[in-house]
Amino acid sequence: MPVTFPTVRQIALSLDNVEECSSYGTPGFKVRGVLFARFHQDGKSLVVRMEIDKRDDMIATDPDTYFITDHYLNYPWILVRVSRVHPVALRDLLSAAHRSAIAAKRAPGRPTHSKARG
């Protein structure tokens, strides 16, 4: 069964404490205020949070499914062609991205975006 964007949404929203949001004008998903996945503006791909080393391995293993653009070169994100990814792999990717976002939220020294009151 091929993956569709409603499938992505269903998997993402099944994870703990996930909220749907808008990111760069596309639907996205956050956990505790940290983005972990969003639809890409090309309408065919998903942008998923991922460590750069692991991302590079995934791209080398299956470049028809996983890729990046120059924009993401120095950022911990991977692009996933929704039409090519297996549903089980997608669930694993989103679960790992979800955990990564939670860890990033807990990381010491992470900048906050609260407004000063005055």
C-alpha positions in Angstrom: 0.0 0.0 0.0 1.6 3.3 -1.0 2.1 6.1 1.5 -0.1 9.2 1.1 0.0 12.5 2.9 -3.1 11.5 5.0 -1.1 8.4 6.0 1.8 10.7 7.2 -0.7 12.8 9.1 -2.2 9.8 10.8 1.1 8.4 11.9 2.4 11.7 13.1 -0.7 12.5 15.1 -0.6 9.0 16.7 2.7 9.9 18.5 2.5 11.4 22.0 1.9 15.1 22.5 2.0 16.0 18.8 0.2 19.0 17.5 -0.4 19.9 13.9 1.0 23.2 12.8 1.9 25.3 9.7 5.5 25.6 8.6 6.6 27.5 5.6 3.0 27.4 4.4 2.7 23.6 4.6 1.2 21.3 7.2 3.7 20.2 9.9 4.0 18.5 13.2 5.5 19.6 16.5 6.1 17.9 19.8 6.4 20.3 22.8 6.8 23.2 20.4 9.6 21.7 18.4 9.0 20.9 14.7 9.9 17.3 13.7 8.3 16.9 10.3 6.5 18.9 7.7 5.3 18.5 4.1 7.7 20.0 1.6 6.4 22.7 -0.7 7.1 20.5 -3.8 3.9 18.5 -2.9 5.8 15.2 -3.2 8.1 15.1 -0.2 8.2 15.2 3.5 10.9 17.0 5.5 11.9 15.0 8.6 14.2 15.9 11.4 17.3 13.6 11.4 21.0 13.7 12.5 23.2 14.6 9.6 25.4 11.4 9.9 22.4 9.1 9.8 20.9 11.2 7.0 24.0 10.8 4.9 23.9 7.0 5.4 20.2 6.9 4.4 20.8 8.9 1.2 23.7 6.7 0.3 21.6 3.6 0.8 18.5 4.7 -1.0 18.9 8.0 -3.0 15.6 7.4 -4.8 13.7 7.7 -1.6 15.9 9.9 0.6 17.6 13.2 -0.5 18.4 16.8 0.5 18.5 20.1 -1.3 21.3 22.6 -0.9 19.0 24.4 1.6 19.2 21.5 4.1 22.9 20.7 3.6 24.0 22.0 7.0 20.8 21.3 8.9 19.6 18.1 10.6 16.8 17.3 8.2 16.2 14.8 5.4 13.7 14.9 2.5 11.6 11.7 1.9 9.8 11.0 -1.3 6.4 10.0 0.0 5.6 7.9 -3.1 8.7 5.7 -2.5 8.9 5.3 1.3 7.6 2.1 2.9 4.9 2.6 5.5 7.0 0.8 8.2 10.0 2.9 7.3 7.9 6.1 7.5 6.6 5.2 11.0 10.2 4.5 12.1 11.4 7.8 10.6 8.7 9.8 12.3 9.2 8.1 15.6 12.9 8.8 15.6 12.3 12.4 14.5 9.7 12.8 17.4 12.3 11.5 19.9 15.0 13.8 18.5 12.7 16.8 18.8 11.9 15.9 22.5 15.7 15.6 23.1 16.4 18.9 21.5 13.8 20.5 23.7 15.5 19.2 26.8 19.1 20.1 25.6 20.8 22.5 27.8 21.6 25.8 26.2 18.8 25.6 23.7 17.7 29.1 22.9 14.3 30.1 24.0 11.9 32.2 22.0 10.0 33.8 24.8 9.3 37.5 24.7 10.6 39.7 27.5 7.9 41.5 29.5 8.3 45.1 30.1 
